[in-house]
Amino acid sequence: MEDLWCVALGVFQLWLFVVVFFITLPAMFGLSLGVTGLYIQILVKILEWATLRIQRGRQEQPSVPVPLPNGLFTTTTHK
Protein backbone atom coordinates (compact mmCIF):
# COMPACT_ATOMS: atom_id res chain seq x y z
CA MET A 1 0.00 0.00 0.00
CA GLU A 2 2.94 2.29 0.68
CA ASP A 3 4.15 1.79 -2.90
CA LEU A 4 0.75 2.79 -4.27
CA TRP A 5 0.82 6.06 -2.31
CA CYS A 6 4.37 6.76 -3.52
CA VAL A 7 3.32 6.21 -7.13
CA ALA A 8 0.21 8.36 -6.70
CA LEU A 9 2.29 11.14 -5.12
CA GLY A 10 4.82 10.93 -7.94
CA VAL A 11 2.10 11.18 -10.60
CA PHE A 12 0.53 14.15 -8.80
CA GLN A 13 3.91 15.91 -8.53
CA LEU A 14 4.56 15.36 -12.24
CA TRP A 15 1.10 16.70 -13.15
CA LEU A 16 1.63 19.75 -10.91
CA PHE A 17 5.04 20.40 -12.48
CA VAL A 18 3.58 20.21 -16.00
CA VAL A 19 0.76 22.60 -15.08
CA VAL A 20 3.09 25.13 -13.47
CA PHE A 21 5.94 24.89 -15.97
CA PHE A 22 3.98 24.69 -19.24
CA ILE A 23 0.80 26.63 -18.44
CA THR A 24 1.08 28.94 -15.44
CA LEU A 25 4.65 30.18 -15.89
CA PRO A 26 4.29 31.15 -19.58
CA ALA A 27 0.92 32.77 -18.84
CA MET A 28 2.54 34.94 -16.16
CA PHE A 29 4.79 36.45 -18.84
CA GLY A 30 2.06 36.76 -21.46
CA LEU A 31 3.35 33.86 -23.55
CA SER A 32 1.38 31.10 -25.19
CA LEU A 33 2.61 27.70 -26.26
CA GLY A 34 -0.17 27.34 -28.84
CA VAL A 35 -2.08 24.68 -26.94
CA THR A 36 -5.31 26.66 -27.05
CA GLY A 37 -5.10 27.16 -30.82
CA LEU A 38 -4.44 23.47 -31.38
CA TYR A 39 -7.31 22.53 -29.06
CA ILE A 40 -9.69 24.81 -30.96
CA GLN A 41 -8.61 23.40 -34.34
CA ILE A 42 -9.22 19.84 -33.13
CA LEU A 43 -12.59 20.81 -31.66
CA VAL A 44 -13.68 22.48 -34.92
CA LYS A 45 -12.72 19.36 -36.91
CA ILE A 46 -14.72 17.14 -34.53
CA LEU A 47 -17.78 19.39 -34.73
CA GLU A 48 -17.60 19.56 -38.54
CA TRP A 49 -17.42 15.76 -38.68
CA ALA A 50 -20.42 15.43 -36.34
CA THR A 51 -22.43 17.96 -38.37
CA LEU A 52 -21.78 16.05 -41.59
CA ARG A 53 -22.86 12.78 -39.96
CA ILE A 54 -26.10 14.37 -38.71
CA GLN A 55 -26.83 15.86 -42.13
CA ARG A 56 -26.12 12.55 -43.86
CA GLY A 57 -28.40 10.74 -41.40
CA ARG A 58 -31.23 13.15 -42.10
CA GLN A 59 -30.85 12.71 -45.86
CA GLU A 60 -31.01 8.92 -45.52
CA GLN A 61 -34.26 8.99 -43.50
CA PRO A 62 -37.32 8.07 -45.52
CA SER A 63 -39.93 10.77 -45.87
CA VAL A 64 -42.70 10.50 -43.30
CA PRO A 65 -46.34 11.20 -44.23
CA VAL A 66 -47.76 14.09 -42.24
CA PRO A 67 -51.53 14.53 -41.82
CA LEU A 68 -52.85 17.92 -42.92
CA PRO A 69 -55.76 19.64 -41.14
CA ASN A 70 -58.11 18.74 -44.04
CA GLY A 71 -57.42 15.00 -43.63
CA LEU A 72 -55.05 14.65 -46.57
CA PHE A 73 -51.52 13.32 -46.17
CA THR A 74 -48.35 14.84 -47.52
CA THR A 75 -44.75 13.72 -47.34
CA THR A 76 -42.05 15.88 -45.88
CA THR A 77 -38.39 15.90 -46.69
CA HIS A 78 -35.77 16.94 -44.21
CA LYS A 79 -33.27 19.46 -45.49
Order of alpha helices (4+ residues) and beta strands (2+ residues): alpha-alpha-alpha-beta-beta
